[in-house]
Amino acid sequence: MDFIAAYLKLSEREFEEKIEQAFEILKKCTLCPRNCHVDRTSGKKGVCRVLDKPYVSSWGPHFGEELPLVGRYGSGTIFFGFCNLACVYCQNWTISHLGEGDEISYEELANIMISLQNSGCHNINLVTPTHQVPQIIKSIYIASKQGLKLPIVYNSGGYESIETLRILDGIIDIYMPDFKYADKTLAEKYSKVKNYPDVAKQTLKEMHRQVGDLVINEQGIALRGLLVRHLVLPNNIAGTEEVVKFIAEEISKNTYINIMDQYRPCWQANDYPEINRRITRKEFEDAINIALKYGLTRIDCLIYSKRHYFWF
């Protein structure tokens, strides 16, 4: 199967226009639905606490992602510092809350992408990219001039602006959003954002419109499409049934979904007794059975560190 990354199909003018549109948003920032309206190009910071240069924590081949991303040589992950969410149980809290990392130049970020490609990675996996979209687009443009040709994975929390996603149309090959909650009150309690379920639903629809269902080549490597993650939380706080029902009925029963069991109390979770424990095996099995009930056919899940795939 021949593959050409989406961004390589853009003309130089189209790419430059997208960069210009994205950076214009930074002047009164509405990159995400928080709509902070601060001018990040003149030293002002919003909730995400990042200005107009890339802010990166770490990078390297990652072998703990979904198998179609990992393949043999790993997913080329770049962890971006800070986040547009504020999850009280975040497992990467030193990065997302404390801002572990450094501001770098666009050229340096482009060089990181090229180095990951040179190391054999199957894709460039942008982890928590939402609040740094302009910086990322510009760096991909620079890297494309240096020979970057890998698919780009947009690995996000699912709290996205449709305007920003439309700028990304034609740049991103694989969208990998979370769908964290079905209840907006619980989303605000645990991730400090408003209207999360409605935003996530519109996010998934727009992402699927752009890239469709996940396409995997003969070698088992993902090339293009939508991959959804859903983390099972204690006491059904994530609202799994409503989440998978929406995906099955309004996105596609052929959606590739990773139902995850790896929740553990981190960061400030001990302040919330109802989430201050691991999930039980029954809670996880119930989540899988609910997905099957609604006819989802491509389920990737972790069961206490053993990966299982259900293909029907």
N, C-alpha and C positions, 0 to 999 in steps of 0.2 A: 504494500500500500504506500503510494507516494504521499509524502507530507510536506507541506510548506507552511511555516508558521504564519499566523494571520497578519502580523505586523510587517512581514516581508512583502505582502501584497499591496500595502499602502504606497501611494506615490509620495514623493518627498514633500510636496505641498500639503497633502492630506495630513501627514504626520506633523508637520510644522503647525498646521492649524489646530490640531488637537492639543499640542503643547501650549500654544497660545491661549486656547480656551481654558485649559486646566489652570494655568497660572493666573489668569484673570479672576478665577473663583477665589484664589488665595487672598486677593486684595480686600475681600469682604467675605470671609470664609463660610461657605455652605457646602464644603466637600462631603459632609455627612449630615444626617438629619438633626444633629444637635444645633446646627445653624448658629454658630458662635458670632458670626459677622465681625470678626476681628481682621485687621490687615496683617497677615502673617509675613508679608514682604517688607514690612517696616518695623519688625522687632516685636510685634504684639503676639501674644500666645492665647489660644483658646483652651478648651478642656484637654485637648490632646498634648499640649505643651511642646509642640514641634513647630519650628519656623518654616522657611522655604527651601532648606537644604535637606538632603537625605539624612536620616538619623538611624543608624544601623547598630544592632547589638552583636550579631555573630552570623556566620555563614559556613556552609560546608555540605558535603553529601550526607543525606539523612536516610536512614534505613528503617525508621519506625513509622513511615507514612503508609498509606494504602498501597497494596502490592502493584497495581497498575502504574503508580507513580514511582515506586522504588525500583522495580525491575532488578537488574543485576548490579548496576553501578550506583544506585541511589538517586534520590530526588535532590536537586540542587537548591537547598533551602537558604533563604536570606531572612533573618529575623529582624524586623524593624522595631525600633525602640518606641515605647509608649503605645497608646491604644485609644480608640474613640469610645470604647466601652469601659466599665469600671467594675468588673465582676468581683464580688467579695470572696470568691473561692478560686480565683485564677491560679492555675498551676505554673504559669510563667510570670508570676507577680514581680520578680526582680526586674524583668524587662518591661512589662506593661504598666506597672504602678511606679516603680522606682526609677525607671528610665535607664537601665543598664545599657550602655552603648555610647556611641560618639557621633557627632555630626561629621559628615564626609562630603566630598564634592560629587557632582554628577559623574564626572569622569572616573572617580574611584569606584562608584557603584557599578558603572558599566564594566570596569575591569574585573570586579568580583563576578559578574555574570559570565564574562569570557573565561575566567579561571575555572568556574564550575563546569562550563561546557568542556574545557580542555581536560578536566579530570574524569570525564566520561559520563557525567550526570545526564539523565534522560529528559530533564526539564529544568526550568527556573521557577522555583516555588517561593512566591512572595508571601511571607507570613505576617499577618496584621498590616496590610498595605493601605487600608482605607484612608487614613489621614495623611498619606504621603503620595497620593496618586500623581500629582504634577511632577514631583521629583522622579518618580519611577518611570513615567512616560518619557521624560527627557533622557533618562539614563538608558532605557531600552533603545531609543533612537540612536544614541551615541554607540551603543554596543552593536546595533545592527550594521553600522558602518564598519565595524571591526570584525564582522563575520559571525555574529550571533545568529543562530538558526533554530534553537530549541523552542518547544512550546512553552508559553508562559502560563503559570498557575496562579490564580488570584485566590489566596487562602485567607478568608475573612470571617468576621463574627456575624455577618448577615445583616448588619445595620448600615445600610447603604442609601445614598442619594441616587435617584433614577437619573438625574441630570449628569452626575459623575459617571455612572455606568454607561450612559450613551456616548460619552467621550471615549470610554474604554472599548466600545464596540469596534472591532477590527484590529484590536491590539492583543486582547486576552484570548487564549485558546481554550483554557480549562478554568472554569469557575468552581471553587470549592468553598461555599459558604456554610456556616453553621445555621441551623434553625434551633435556637436554644429554648424558646418558651412558647407556649400557646396562650398564656395568660399575661396581659399587659401589666397587671398589678404586681405579679411576681417578678416580671422582668425589671420593673422599676425598683423593686426591693433589692434584688440580688445583682443587677447589672447597672442600675442608676440611669436608665434610659426610658424615654416615654414612647408609648405606642409600638413597642418592639414587634409584636406578632404581625400587625398590619404592615409595618415596614418590611419585615422579613418575607412576607408573602409576595409583596410587590417586587422585592429584590429577586426572589427565585424566579418569578415570571419573566422579568426582564433578562436575567441571565440565561434562562432556557430559550427565550426568543432569539438571543444572539448566537448561542452555540449548540442548542439541542441536547439530546441524550449523549452520554459518554461513549465515545468511539475508542475502541482498543484494537491495536494491530495484531498481526499474527504472532508476534513475540510477546504479547500480553502487556504492551506499553500503551498507556493512555495518550491520545493525540489531541482530542478536542471534545468538549462537551461539559455537562454539569455533573458534579459529584457533591452530594449533600451530606453533611455530618450532623448527627444528633446525639448529644451526650445525655445519657439517662441519669437523672438526679434522684436522690432519696425522696420517698414519699410522693412520687409522681409530680414533683414540682415542675418538671419540664413539660408535662402535658403531652406525652408521647402519642396518645391516640389521635388527638386533633392534628398534631404535626404530620403524622404519616397519612392520615385521611386527606389532608390538603394536598400533599405531594402526589398521592395516588390519583386523586380525582381532578386536580386542577393543574398539575404539572405533567406527569407521565408515570404510568405504572412501570415503565422501563427505566426510571430514574435509578442511578447507582447511588445507594445510600449506605453510609457507614453508621451503624448504631453502636455507640461506644459505651463500654462498661468501666472505663478507667477513672471515673470520678473518685477523688480523694479530697478530704478537707484540707485546704491550703489558705494562705493569706489570712483573711479575717473570718473564715468559716466557723471558727469556734465561738463566734459571737451570735451564731444562729443555730440553736440546738437541733432544729429540724433538718439541717444539712451537715451536721457535724459528725458524719459517719460515712463509710463506704456503702455503696448499694448492695443489696442482697442478691444472691443468684436468682431467686424467684423474681425480683423486680426486673432483672435484666431479661430473663427468659420471657416474662410477660410482654416486655417491649418488643422482642423479636416476634412473638406470636401475633401481636397486634399488627405489625407490619405485614406479616404473611396474610392475615385476615383481610387486609385491604388490597391484596393482590400485588404488592411490590415484588418484583421478580429478580432484582439484583441487590442482594443484601450482603454487605461486608461487615463483619463484627469481630470484636475482640472478646473472648471469654476467658477472663483471668489469665491473660498473657498468652493464650493460644488463639491464633487467628483462624477464623472459620469463614467460609464463603457459601452462600446459598444461591444457586443458579437454577431457575425453573423455566 
